[in-house]
Amino acid sequence: MTPTVFGMRTDKYKYIKYQGIWDRNELYDLEKDPDEKYNLIAEPALQDIAKSMSSAIYDWLEQTDGMRIPLKRTVKYRFGDFKHDGEH
């Protein structure tokens, strides 16, 4: 099965979100790691960035009618990705 993959980047970070498989999402610091060798998705100090970028992907998909594939916002803690408010 081929996963649906979404990504976005800023000048500093690149975020990749996998939908439909059990893989770990990815976050890279493009300034310090331009070859994207070190996935920082589990770094505690970067959880707000991962959460913000994930939310921005869904916001963009909703604004551009991209949620028709069908796609639901992921609301559970998965494999080192950020924890949502209220999860332990």
C-alpha positions in Angstrom: 0.0 0.0 0.0 1.3 3.4 -0.9 0.9 6.1 1.8 -0.4 9.6 1.1 2.5 12.0 2.0 2.2 15.7 2.7 5.0 18.1 3.3 5.8 21.7 3.9 8.9 23.7 4.5 10.0 27.1 5.8 13.5 28.6 5.3 14.6 26.6 8.4 12.4 23.5 8.7 10.9 20.7 6.5 8.0 18.7 7.8 6.7 15.5 6.2 3.5 13.9 7.3 2.5 10.3 6.3 -1.2 9.4 6.2 -2.3 5.8 6.0 0.8 3.9 7.3 2.5 3.4 10.6 5.6 5.3 9.7 7.1 8.1 11.7 6.6 11.6 10.5 9.7 13.6 9.8 11.1 17.0 10.8 14.4 18.4 9.6 16.4 21.5 10.4 17.5 22.5 6.9 20.0 25.0 8.1 21.9 22.5 10.3 21.1 19.4 8.3 20.6 20.3 4.6 21.0 16.7 3.6 18.1 15.7 5.8 20.0 12.9 7.7 18.6 13.5 11.2 14.9 13.3 11.8 14.1 15.6 14.7 10.4 14.7 15.1 10.9 13.3 18.6 12.9 16.3 19.9 11.0 17.8 22.9 12.2 21.3 22.1 10.7 21.1 18.5 7.3 19.8 19.4 5.6 23.2 19.0 7.1 23.5 15.5 6.0 20.0 14.5 2.5 20.7 15.8 2.3 24.1 14.0 3.5 22.7 10.7 1.1 19.7 10.9 -1.8 22.1 11.6 -0.7 24.3 8.7 -0.8 21.4 6.3 -4.4 20.5 7.3 -5.4 24.2 7.1 -4.0 24.5 3.6 -5.7 21.3 2.5 -9.1 22.5 3.9 -8.7 25.9 2.2 -7.9 24.3 -1.2 -10.5 21.5 -1.0 -7.7 19.0 -0.6 -9.5 17.0 2.1 -11.6 15.3 -0.5 -9.2 12.3 -0.9 -10.8 11.5 1.9 -8.6 12.6 4.8 -9.2 13.2 8.5 -7.1 15.2 10.8 -4.9 12.8 12.9 -5.7 13.4 16.5 -3.7 10.7 18.2 -0.1 10.5 19.4 1.9 8.4 16.9 5.5 7.2 16.9 7.5 10.1 18.3 5.3 12.8 16.7 4.1 15.7 18.9 1.6 15.1 21.6 -1.7 16.9 21.4 -3.0 18.8 24.4 -4.4 16.5 27.1 -2.5 13.4 26.0 0.1 11.8 28.3 
